C-alpha cells in the first residue's frame, strides 16, 4: 500500500491492489472549490492512466461535503464505471449520509461501515467478468 497527499493536502491517496482509496482530510465545503479541483485532477489522472480500477472514498476524517464535491464524485464514478471499475463509500458521517439521501445519490454508490468491507466489495468479481 502506498500513500500520497494531493490537492494541497485535501486528499490522502492510498493504493491497495487495483483500488485507490481517496481520503478527504478536511470537509469539502464550497469554499474549498480550488482544492477540490486540484485534488480531483490527480485522482482522475490515476484512473485515466490505468493505475487503478476501483475507488473507495473513505470519509473517516470528515463530516460534510457540498455540491462541488458531489460533482467530483459523479465525474469520478462515471470514469471508473466506464472502465469496468466500481466505486464505494465508507465511514460516512450522518451529515454526509443525509446529503446523499436528499440528492438520491445513495442509489449510485454502495455505502459500507468500514474501509475493509468497502475494499472487499469493490474487488469482488461479478458474474460474467
N, C-alpha and C positions, 0 to 999 in steps of 0.2 A: 504494500500500500504506500503510495506517495502522497504527500501533502504539499499544497502551494496556496498562496494567497493571491487574490486578484481584485481588480476594481477598487484600488485604494483601501484594501482590507475589508471590502463589503462581503466578499465570499471567501471561504476557505474551500479548496477543492481537494478531494481525495480520490484516488483510483483504487478500485478493488475489482480485479478481473476485468470484465468488459463493461464495467459500470463506473460512471463518475458520480461521486457524492458531492453535492453542492450544499454548503452550509453557510447560509447568511449569518453574518456576525453582528449585524445591527438591524433594527426594524427598517423595512423598506418603505418608508413613507414617501409622499410625493416630492418633498424637498430633496430626496436622495436620487432624483432623476439622473443626473450625470453619472453618479457612481453606479447606478443600476445598469445604465447603458454601457459603461466601461467594463464592468464585470460580465455582463451578458456577452459581449464580444468575445472574451476569452473562452467562455463556455461554448458558444456557437462554433468557434474555431476548432475546439476539441472534437465536437460532434462531426463537423464537416470533414475533418482530417481522418476520421475513422478510428481515432484513439479509443473511443468507447461506443458501445451500442445503446446502453441504458443509462437513465438518470434517476438518482434518488435525491430528492430535495429534503434535507434534514433541518427542521426548524427548531432544534433544541436550544438555540441561543437567541431566539426572537419571540415576539408576542403579536406582531402586527405586520401587515403589508397592505399597500394601496393599489390603485388601478394600474399604475405604471408597472408594478411587479406582476400583477395579473396578466398584463400584456406580454411581459417577458416569459411567463410560464406557458402561455398559449403558443407563442412562437417556438419556444423550445420543444414543447410537446409535438407540434406539427413536424419539426425537423427530425426529431427522434423517431416518431412513428413512421414517417415516410421512408426511413432506412430500416424498418423492421424491428425497431427497439421499443422499449417500454419506459414509462415514467411513473414514479410513485412518490408520495409524500409521507413523511414520518415525523413524529414528535411535534405535531402542530398544537398550538395553544387553543383554548376555547374561542378566543377572538378570531384567530386565523380560520378555524373550522366554520365559524359563523359566516365569515366573508365568503368562503367557498359555497356554503349552502345558500346564502342570499343570491349569489350570482349563478347558482346552479352548476358551477364548475366542479363540484364534488362528484358529479357524474362522469367526468373525464378521467380523473386521477384517483387510483385507489389510495386510501389513507391507512397507514399502519401505525401502531403504537410505538414500535421500536425500529431502529435502523436495521437490526439483524433480520427482522421479518420482512422489511421492505426489500432488502438485498436478496433474500431468498426468493421472494415472489417475482421480482423483475428478471431474475436469472433462470426461472423455470422455463423449460421447453414446453411450448404449447403444441397441441396435436397438429400434425402436418408440417412441422418445422424440422 
